[in-house]
Each structure stands twice: as C-alpha cells, then as structure tokens.
C-alpha cells in the first residue's frame, strides 16, 4: 500500500512498466477530469454487485468519518464477505461529529435507487443513527434495522415510561434483556423491539432498537456493523491516510471521493476476484510492493486493482 493519498506516492506503488512520472500524470488527469464521476465509473459496477448480492439479505451500514482537513464524510456501505464496500456518500465541512438526521434520510433515499426492488435489506448504525425520522424512512421502505441508542433514551411499555439505564441495572454480563412492542422516545415512535445486550467480554452493555421480529437476529446482524470501521481503517491509518488529505473544501472533497473511492473499492473487488481464481498479481521488476497490515492475503492485489481501476480509466481521461 502507498500509505499516502498524494499522487507521487500512489504512482510509486502501481505496478507498471512506464515511468512513475507518467503514471502520476495519468492519475492527475483522472482526479481532474470532470467527466469521471461515480455515475459513469462506479454505478455500472455497484449495481450488478448489489443485484448478485441480493440473493441473500443486503446488510447496509451507515457511519461517518474524517476524510480531509476539517471535512467529514457520511457513508453507507454494503457488508460483503468480511469487508464493507461504499455504496453512497456525502461530504460536509466540520470535524468528526454528528450529521443532521435529515442527511441520514437523504442518503438512504439515494441508496434506495440502487437496491433491487425485491431485495431484503438490513440497515445498521451506531448511536448517532437512532432518530425516529430515519426509523420511519426505513420502515416505509420495508427495510429491517438494528440501531444502537443511548442508555438515556426513553421507552414506553404498557403505559410505563423508563430509560435504558433503568434496565441496565438489572442486566449482568452475558444477558440480553428484551422489551417487546415498546414505544421509543417522547415521540412514542413504534411499536419497536428494544434490548439491552451485555455481550461476554464487553465492559458494558449496549442498547438497540430494531423492527426485526427476533432480538437474537438483531444482535447477530449488529455485530456486522463493525466492518465499516475496518473499511475506514483501510482508507486511513492502515492504508492511504485519507484523513490527512489537505483538501478542505467539502465540494472538492466530494468530487475527489467520487474519483478515488470507486478506484479503491473496485481495486478491492478485483483483488477478491483474483484471489478466488488463484491468480497472482504481476509485480513490475523495478517496483517493490510490500503488503502492510491491510488484509494480509489481499494486500498484494490492491495495487494490482488500483492499476486496473485507476490507470485503465486514466488512459481515457486525456
């Protein structure tokens, strides 16, 4: 991995027989070409992927992360195998923190355009994404969800109002306390299923709200949420240090992401395909590709995938 988002560093890790300066110029044309967007170079690949993956429930995860100088991205990813692949994203000015719930709903609306009509969808999110407007948007689409919430969140059950913290006082490690057909927050949204779940080996319980019929199923799906954290690590500290990018304009950052993330994601998909087919990446003799801690088995294929997804498109970007 290049461990940098700067073009000279990326060019130095792409296996090719041409000079690094030529590869760098090709990548520069890719980034600056206004005709290269996620609609033309990403959706033609992601839509067939979603269609093929929809033979089983599609597991989507929403989360935010720092992507540049005072810029944060809100992203929805598809959990595929042991990885999370970005489906849709938006970038806003600010430090890492909560996005308005309106933006959560808008991003869900964008993602829905790509989802096959007959697909079963499970939507996951941490404590930032427990808003009742988002839950309503998911319910109206027939999507299942399991969302983490705060211990101070209010529930109403059989006319009694209480918080999750009241429940936590009666839960010990290994327990899963269920509250069926509850109403959530003072807005009394629902009925929903709620649970306080204290997993073995964890320091404290977590609290979930879900519309899934089985609490066990909701807890099982929620464990998939953490794969988006692995994705962010791949793009940041374990991969490209994307959070250290000097881009500080959200509009520019969206544009850059529209051209960088498709390449990174398609590179991973190609790497997975090559690995499954038993193919070995071709390393140019004058380049040294050292796998880092990023997914040890797939790391050698990532530059190979970048060469395909970035450079092959770059040739068209004159």
Sine and cosine of phi, psi and omega as CSV:
sin_phi,cos_phi,sin_psi,cos_psi,sin_omega,cos_omega
0.00,0.00,0.51,-0.86,-0.02,-1.00
-0.96,0.28,-0.44,0.90,-0.06,-1.00
0.89,0.46,0.18,0.98,0.01,-1.00
-0.62,-0.79,0.42,-0.91,0.11,-0.99
-0.99,-0.14,-0.11,0.99,0.03,-1.00
-0.92,0.38,0.66,-0.75,-0.12,-0.99
-0.87,0.50,-0.65,0.76,0.03,-1.00
-0.86,0.51,-0.60,0.80,0.01,-1.00
-0.93,0.36,-0.67,0.74,0.04,-1.00
-0.89,0.45,-0.71,0.71,-0.03,-1.00
-0.87,0.50,-0.57,0.82,-0.02,-1.00
-0.94,0.34,-0.24,0.97,-0.03,-1.00
-0.95,-0.32,0.00,1.00,0.01,-1.00
-1.00,-0.03,0.86,-0.50,-0.02,-1.00
-0.94,0.34,0.91,-0.42,-0.03,-1.00
-0.37,-0.93,0.38,-0.92,-0.02,-1.00
-1.00,0.00,-0.14,0.99,-0.02,-1.00
-1.00,0.06,0.18,-0.98,0.00,-1.00
-0.93,0.37,0.50,-0.87,-0.01,-1.00
-0.87,0.49,-0.57,0.82,0.00,-1.00
-0.90,0.44,-0.58,0.81,0.04,-1.00
-0.93,0.37,-0.66,0.75,0.04,-1.00
-0.90,0.44,-0.64,0.77,0.01,-1.00
-0.89,0.46,-0.68,0.73,0.02,-1.00
-0.90,0.43,-0.61,0.80,0.02,-1.00
-0.90,0.43,-0.67,0.74,0.04,-1.00
-0.92,0.40,-0.60,0.80,0.02,-1.00
-0.89,0.46,-0.67,0.74,0.03,-1.00
-0.89,0.45,-0.58,0.81,0.03,-1.00
-0.88,0.47,-0.74,0.67,-0.05,-1.00
-0.91,0.41,-0.62,0.79,-0.11,-0.99
-1.00,0.04,-0.22,0.97,-0.07,-1.00
-0.96,0.27,0.93,-0.36,-0.06,-1.00
-0.93,0.38,-0.28,0.96,0.00,-1.00
-0.99,0.13,-0.19,0.98,0.03,-1.00
-1.00,-0.05,0.96,-0.28,-0.01,-1.00
-0.77,-0.64,0.15,-0.99,0.02,-1.00
-0.93,0.37,-0.39,0.92,0.04,-1.00
-0.92,0.38,-0.60,0.80,-0.08,-1.00
-1.00,-0.06,-0.46,0.89,-0.11,-0.99
-0.87,-0.49,0.01,1.00,-0.02,-1.00
-0.83,-0.56,-0.79,0.61,-0.06,-1.00
-0.86,0.51,-0.59,0.81,0.04,-1.00
-0.86,0.51,-0.35,0.94,0.02,-1.00
-0.99,-0.13,-0.65,0.76,-0.10,-1.00
-0.95,0.30,-0.55,0.83,-0.01,-1.00
-0.90,0.43,-0.72,0.69,0.10,-0.99
-0.89,0.46,-0.56,0.83,0.04,-1.00
-0.89,0.45,-0.72,0.69,0.01,-1.00
-0.90,0.43,-0.61,0.79,0.02,-1.00
-0.90,0.44,-0.70,0.71,0.01,-1.00
-0.93,0.37,-0.64,0.77,-0.03,-1.00
-0.95,0.31,-0.33,0.94,-0.08,-1.00
-0.96,0.27,0.02,1.00,0.13,-0.99
-0.90,0.43,-0.37,0.93,0.14,-0.99
-0.86,-0.51,0.27,-0.96,0.04,-1.00
-0.82,0.57,0.72,-0.70,0.05,-1.00
-0.99,0.14,0.84,-0.54,0.01,-1.00
-0.98,-0.18,0.91,-0.42,-0.01,-1.00
-0.94,-0.33,0.62,-0.78,0.00,-1.00
-0.79,-0.61,0.70,-0.72,0.05,-1.00
-0.92,-0.40,0.65,-0.76,0.04,-1.00
-0.23,-0.97,0.21,-0.98,0.03,-1.00
-0.85,-0.53,0.39,-0.92,-0.02,-1.00
-0.37,-0.93,0.46,-0.89,0.09,-1.00
-0.94,0.33,0.72,-0.70,-0.04,-1.00
-0.77,-0.63,-0.03,1.00,-0.01,-1.00
-0.14,-0.99,-0.23,-0.97,0.00,-1.00
-0.96,0.27,0.96,-0.27,-0.03,-1.00
0.85,0.52,0.57,0.82,0.09,-1.00
-0.79,-0.61,0.64,-0.77,0.01,-1.00
-0.77,-0.63,0.55,-0.83,0.00,-1.00
-0.93,-0.38,0.67,-0.74,0.18,-0.98
-0.97,-0.24,0.79,-0.61,-0.19,-0.98
-0.66,-0.75,0.59,-0.81,0.16,-0.99
-0.90,-0.43,0.80,-0.60,-0.04,-1.00
-0.88,-0.48,0.45,-0.89,0.15,-0.99
-0.99,-0.10,0.79,-0.62,0.11,-0.99
-0.98,0.19,0.89,-0.45,-0.02,-1.00
-0.78,-0.63,0.89,-0.45,-0.11,-0.99
0.86,0.52,-0.84,-0.54,-0.02,-1.00
-0.97,-0.24,0.30,0.95,-0.06,-1.00
-0.78,-0.63,0.30,-0.95,0.10,-0.99
-0.92,-0.40,0.79,-0.61,-0.03,-1.00
-0.92,-0.38,0.78,-0.63,-0.07,-1.00
-0.92,0.38,0.71,-0.71,0.03,-1.00
-0.95,-0.30,-0.71,0.70,-0.01,-1.00
-0.49,-0.87,0.48,-0.88,-0.02,-1.00
-0.40,-0.92,0.34,-0.94,0.13,-0.99
-0.60,-0.80,0.44,-0.90,-0.06,-1.00
-0.84,-0.54,0.67,-0.74,0.00,-1.00
-0.73,-0.69,0.36,-0.93,0.06,-1.00
-0.96,0.28,0.65,-0.76,0.06,-1.00
0.67,-0.74,0.21,-0.98,0.08,-1.00
-1.00,0.05,0.14,-0.99,-0.05,-1.00
-0.85,0.52,0.78,-0.62,-0.03,-1.00
0.01,-1.00,-0.21,-0.98,-0.09,-1.00
-0.99,0.15,0.63,-0.77,0.15,-0.99
-1.00,-0.01,0.44,-0.90,0.11,-0.99
-0.87,0.48,0.58,-0.82,-0.02,-1.00
-0.87,0.50,-0.50,0.87,0.04,-1.00
-0.84,0.54,-0.60,0.80,0.02,-1.00
-0.94,0.34,-0.57,0.82,0.07,-1.00
-0.85,0.52,-0.74,0.67,-0.05,-1.00
-0.91,0.41,-0.66,0.75,0.00,-1.00
-0.88,0.47,-0.64,0.77,-0.01,-1.00
-0.93,0.36,-0.59,0.80,0.09,-1.00
-0.88,0.48,-0.65,0.76,0.02,-1.00
-0.88,0.47,-0.61,0.79,0.04,-1.00
-0.92,0.39,-0.70,0.71,-0.04,-1.00
-0.90,0.43,-0.58,0.82,-0.04,-1.00
-0.85,0.53,-0.48,0.88,-0.01,-1.00
-0.89,0.45,-0.42,0.91,-0.08,-1.00
-0.99,-0.11,-0.22,0.98,-0.13,-0.99
-1.00,0.10,0.78,-0.63,0.09,-1.00
-0.83,0.56,0.62,-0.79,-0.12,-0.99
-0.87,0.50,-0.57,0.82,-0.07,-1.00
-1.00,-0.09,0.21,0.98,-0.06,-1.00
-0.98,0.20,0.60,-0.80,0.19,-0.98
-1.00,0.06,0.74,-0.68,-0.08,-1.00
-0.81,-0.58,0.71,-0.70,0.13,-0.99
-0.89,-0.45,0.81,-0.58,-0.11,-0.99
-0.92,-0.39,0.78,-0.63,-0.08,-1.00
-0.84,-0.55,0.56,-0.83,0.05,-1.00
-0.31,-0.95,0.39,-0.92,0.02,-1.00
-1.00,0.04,-0.30,-0.95,-0.17,-0.99
-0.89,0.45,-0.28,0.96,0.04,-1.00
-0.95,0.30,-0.34,0.94,-0.23,-0.97
-0.91,-0.42,0.62,0.79,-0.01,-1.00
-0.98,-0.22,0.24,0.97,-0.05,-1.00
-0.89,0.45,0.55,-0.84,-0.03,-1.00
-0.95,0.31,-0.45,0.89,0.07,-1.00
-0.92,0.40,-0.64,0.77,0.05,-1.00
-0.92,0.39,-0.67,0.74,0.04,-1.00
-0.87,0.49,-0.65,0.76,0.03,-1.00
-0.90,0.44,-0.66,0.75,0.02,-1.00
-0.89,0.45,-0.64,0.77,0.02,-1.00
-0.94,0.35,-0.68,0.73,0.03,-1.00
-0.87,0.49,-0.66,0.75,-0.05,-1.00
-0.91,0.41,-0.38,0.93,0.02,-1.00
-1.00,-0.08,-0.04,1.00,-0.01,-1.00
0.97,0.26,0.35,0.94,0.01,-1.00
-1.00,0.01,0.64,-0.77,0.15,-0.99
-0.98,0.18,0.41,-0.91,0.03,-1.00
-0.52,-0.86,0.43,-0.90,0.16,-0.99
-0.64,-0.77,0.92,-0.38,-0.14,-0.99
-0.82,-0.57,0.71,-0.70,0.05,-1.00
-0.97,0.24,0.49,-0.87,0.03,-1.00
-0.62,-0.78,0.11,-0.99,-0.06,-1.00
-0.99,0.13,0.43,-0.90,0.05,-1.00
-0.92,0.38,-0.29,0.96,0.02,-1.00
-1.00,0.02,-0.09,1.00,0.01,-1.00
-0.89,0.46,0.60,-0.80,-0.11,-0.99
-0.99,-0.13,0.67,-0.74,0.09,-1.00
-0.85,-0.52,0.47,-0.88,0.14,-0.99
-0.81,-0.58,0.82,-0.58,-0.03,-1.00
-0.67,-0.74,0.86,-0.51,-0.02,-1.00
0.78,0.62,0.66,0.75,0.07,-1.00
0.99,0.10,-0.10,0.99,-0.01,-1.00
-0.98,-0.18,0.75,-0.66,0.00,-1.00
-0.97,-0.25,0.74,-0.67,-0.02,-1.00
-0.37,-0.93,0.15,-0.99,0.01,-1.00
-0.94,-0.34,0.22,-0.97,0.05,-1.00
-0.88,0.47,-0.52,0.85,0.00,-1.00
-0.89,0.45,-0.51,0.86,0.07,-1.00
-0.91,0.41,-0.59,0.81,0.02,-1.00
-0.95,0.31,-0.65,0.76,-0.09,-1.00
-0.86,0.51,-0.46,0.89,0.00,-1.00
-0.90,0.43,-0.30,0.95,-0.06,-1.00
-0.93,-0.37,0.24,0.97,-0.04,-1.00
-0.90,-0.45,0.69,-0.72,0.08,-1.00
-0.90,-0.44,0.21,-0.98,-0.06,-1.00
-0.84,0.55,0.75,-0.67,-0.04,-1.00
0.99,-0.13,-0.17,0.99,-0.03,-1.00
-1.00,0.00,0.38,-0.92,0.12,-0.99
-0.67,-0.74,0.97,-0.25,-0.07,-1.00
-1.00,-0.06,0.86,-0.51,-0.08,-1.00
-0.98,-0.20,0.64,-0.77,0.11,-0.99
-0.81,-0.59,1.00,-0.09,-0.06,-1.00
-0.98,0.18,0.48,-0.88,0.13,-0.99
0.78,0.62,0.76,0.66,0.01,-1.00
-0.99,-0.13,0.28,-0.96,0.11,-0.99
-0.95,-0.31,0.66,-0.75,-0.19,-0.98
-0.95,-0.30,0.73,-0.68,0.01,-1.00
0.91,0.42,0.03,-1.00,0.02,-1.00
-0.94,0.35,-0.25,0.97,0.09,-1.00
-0.97,0.23,-0.21,0.98,0.04,-1.00
0.83,0.56,0.79,0.62,0.04,-1.00
-0.98,0.21,0.65,-0.76,0.06,-1.00
0.54,-0.84,-0.33,-0.94,0.17,0.99
-0.97,0.25,0.55,-0.83,0.07,-1.00
-0.79,-0.61,0.20,-0.98,0.14,-0.99
-0.99,-0.17,0.65,-0.76,0.01,-1.00
-0.76,-0.65,0.49,-0.87,0.02,-1.00
-0.50,-0.87,0.54,-0.84,0.23,-0.97
-0.94,-0.34,0.88,-0.47,-0.17,-0.98
-0.85,-0.53,0.88,-0.48,0.03,-1.00
-0.92,-0.38,0.99,-0.11,-0.05,-1.00
-0.94,0.33,0.51,-0.86,0.10,-1.00
-0.86,0.50,0.70,-0.71,0.03,-1.00
1.00,0.06,-0.10,1.00,0.01,-1.00
-0.99,-0.11,0.51,-0.86,-0.07,-1.00
-0.97,0.24,-0.43,0.90,-0.03,-1.00
-0.46,-0.89,0.32,-0.95,0.00,-1.00
-0.97,0.24,0.33,-0.94,0.17,-0.99
-0.91,-0.42,0.35,-0.94,-0.08,-1.00
-0.85,-0.53,0.77,-0.64,-0.08,-1.00
-0.82,-0.57,0.54,-0.84,0.22,-0.98
-0.87,-0.49,0.61,-0.79,-0.09,-1.00
-0.45,-0.89,0.40,-0.92,0.16,-0.99
-0.95,-0.30,0.12,0.99,0.04,-1.00
-0.96,0.28,0.55,-0.83,-0.06,-1.00
-0.94,0.35,-0.40,0.92,-0.06,-1.00
-0.90,-0.44,0.82,-0.58,0.06,-1.00
-0.91,0.42,-0.62,0.79,0.04,-1.00
-0.86,0.51,-0.65,0.76,0.02,-1.00
-0.91,0.41,-0.66,0.76,0.01,-1.00
-0.89,0.46,-0.69,0.73,0.01,-1.00
-0.91,0.41,-0.64,0.77,0.00,-1.00
-0.90,0.44,-0.70,0.72,0.02,-1.00
-0.91,0.41,-0.61,0.79,-0.08,-1.00
-0.89,0.46,-0.47,0.88,0.04,-1.00
-0.89,0.45,-0.34,0.94,0.03,-1.00
-0.96,0.28,-0.32,0.95,-0.07,-1.00
-0.86,0.51,-0.54,0.84,-0.13,-0.99
-0.94,0.33,-0.17,0.99,0.02,-1.00
-0.94,0.34,-0.37,0.93,0.07,-1.00
-0.95,0.32,-0.46,0.89,0.07,-1.00
-0.91,0.41,-0.60,0.80,0.07,-1.00
-0.89,0.45,-0.64,0.77,0.04,-1.00
-0.88,0.48,-0.73,0.69,0.01,-1.00
-0.89,0.46,-0.61,0.79,0.05,-1.00
-0.90,0.44,-0.63,0.78,0.03,-1.00
-0.86,0.51,-0.63,0.78,-0.05,-1.00
-1.00,0.09,-0.26,0.97,-0.08,-1.00
-0.91,-0.42,-0.97,-0.26,-0.18,-0.98
-0.91,0.42,-0.48,0.88,-0.02,-1.00
-0.99,-0.14,0.00,1.00,-0.06,-1.00
-0.67,-0.74,-1.00,-0.01,-0.20,-0.98
-0.95,-0.31,0.02,1.00,-0.05,-1.00
0.78,0.63,0.72,0.69,-0.07,-1.00
-0.86,0.50,-0.50,0.87,-0.02,-1.00
-0.93,0.36,-0.23,0.97,0.01,-1.00
-0.99,-0.14,0.14,0.99,0.09,-1.00
-0.86,0.51,0.58,-0.81,-0.03,-1.00
-1.00,0.06,0.02,1.00,0.02,-1.00
-0.92,0.39,0.78,-0.63,-0.06,-1.00
-0.84,-0.55,-0.01,1.00,0.01,-1.00
-0.98,-0.20,0.88,-0.48,-0.03,-1.00
-0.81,0.58,-0.64,0.77,0.00,-1.00
-0.89,0.45,-0.68,0.73,0.05,-1.00
-0.91,0.42,-0.60,0.80,-0.02,-1.00
-0.93,0.37,-0.63,0.78,0.07,-1.00
-0.87,0.49,-0.71,0.71,0.00,-1.00
-0.88,0.48,-0.71,0.71,0.01,-1.00
-0.89,0.45,-0.65,0.76,0.03,-1.00
-0.91,0.41,-0.60,0.80,0.03,-1.00
-0.85,0.52,-0.40,0.92,-0.05,-1.00
-0.96,-0.29,-0.41,0.91,-0.04,-1.00
-1.00,0.00,-0.75,0.66,-0.09,-1.00
-0.89,0.45,-0.65,0.76,0.09,-1.00
-0.83,0.56,-0.68,0.74,0.01,-1.00
-0.89,0.46,-0.71,0.71,-0.01,-1.00
-0.90,0.43,-0.67,0.74,-0.04,-1.00
-0.94,0.34,-0.70,0.71,0.01,-1.00
-0.92,0.40,-0.54,0.84,0.09,-1.00
-0.87,0.48,-0.67,0.74,0.03,-1.00
-0.92,0.40,-0.68,0.73,0.02,-1.00
-0.87,0.49,-0.68,0.73,0.02,-1.00
-0.91,0.42,-0.63,0.78,0.05,-1.00
-0.88,0.48,-0.68,0.73,0.05,-1.00
-0.88,0.48,-0.69,0.73,0.01,-1.00
-0.88,0.47,-0.71,0.70,0.00,-1.00
-0.89,0.46,-0.66,0.75,-0.01,-1.00
-0.90,0.44,-0.67,0.74,-0.01,-1.00
-0.91,0.41,-0.53,0.85,-0.01,-1.00
-1.00,0.07,-0.03,1.00,-0.01,-1.00
0.97,0.25,0.34,0.94,-0.01,-1.00
-0.99,0.11,0.54,-0.84,0.05,-1.00
-0.95,-0.31,0.66,-0.75,0.03,-1.00
-0.93,0.36,0.56,-0.83,0.06,-1.00
-1.00,0.01,0.86,-0.52,0.04,-1.00
-0.98,-0.18,0.84,-0.54,0.05,-1.00
-0.87,0.49,0.63,-0.77,-0.12,-0.99
-0.87,0.49,-0.44,0.90,-0.06,-1.00
-0.99,-0.11,0.16,0.99,0.02,-1.00
-0.90,-0.44,0.57,-0.82,0.10,-1.00
-0.91,-0.42,0.88,-0.48,-0.01,-1.00
-0.94,-0.33,0.94,-0.34,-0.04,-1.00
-0.96,-0.27,0.91,-0.41,0.03,-1.00
-0.88,0.48,0.74,-0.67,0.07,-1.00
-0.99,-0.13,-0.26,-0.97,-0.05,-1.00
-0.95,0.30,-0.08,1.00,0.01,-1.00
-0.95,0.31,0.98,-0.22,0.11,-0.99
0.69,0.73,0.99,0.17,-0.22,-0.98
-0.75,0.66,-0.67,0.75,-0.06,-1.00
-0.96,0.29,-0.45,0.89,-0.10,-0.99
-0.98,-0.19,-0.24,0.97,-0.07,-1.00
-0.82,0.58,-0.66,0.75,-0.01,-1.00
-0.90,0.44,-0.38,0.93,-0.05,-1.00
-1.00,0.05,-0.29,0.96,-0.09,-1.00
-0.89,0.45,-0.74,0.67,0.06,-1.00
-0.88,0.47,-0.56,0.83,0.05,-1.00
-0.88,0.47,-0.68,0.74,0.04,-1.00
-0.92,0.39,-0.63,0.78,0.04,-1.00
-0.88,0.47,-0.65,0.76,0.00,-1.00
-0.86,0.50,-0.65,0.76,0.00,-1.00
-0.95,0.31,-0.76,0.65,-0.14,-0.99
-0.98,0.18,-0.51,0.86,0.00,-1.00
-1.00,-0.02,-0.83,0.56,-0.16,-0.99
-0.95,0.31,-0.62,0.78,-0.03,-1.00
-0.90,0.45,-0.61,0.80,0.07,-1.00
-0.95,0.30,-0.55,0.84,0.01,-1.00
-0.87,0.50,-0.56,0.83,0.02,-1.00
-0.87,0.50,-0.44,0.90,-0.03,-1.00
-1.00,0.02,-0.05,1.00,-0.17,-0.99
-0.97,-0.22,0.60,0.80,-0.02,-1.00
-0.95,0.30,0.00,0.00,0.00,0.00
